[in-house]
Amino acid sequence: MSQAKSKLHLVFGGRVSDPRTLEFTDLASLDIVGMFPDYESAEKAWRAAAQRTVDDAEMKYVVVHLHRMLDPGMPSPDQG
């Protein structure tokens, strides 16, 4: 039986120099929310973290698809 590959997602955030970019101003103070096994749980954690800082335009949280970095040949969800 073949086992599905893990699709790791990292959620983190921090202060950015410009809200339109991902240029974090202090990498040492990034808020690492956590690693998640699927996009749904990562998105839930991202929403919760982003909501806590909704009034601070210089704070930004992101979801990184680590599985795509670890296995660049892995198809994206829209490719099947």
Buried (B, 14 or more C-beta within 10 A) or exposed (E): EEEEEEBBBBBBBBBBEEEEEEEBEEEEEEBEBEBBEEBEBBBEBBEEBBEEBEEEEEBBBBBBBBBBEEEEEEEEEEEE
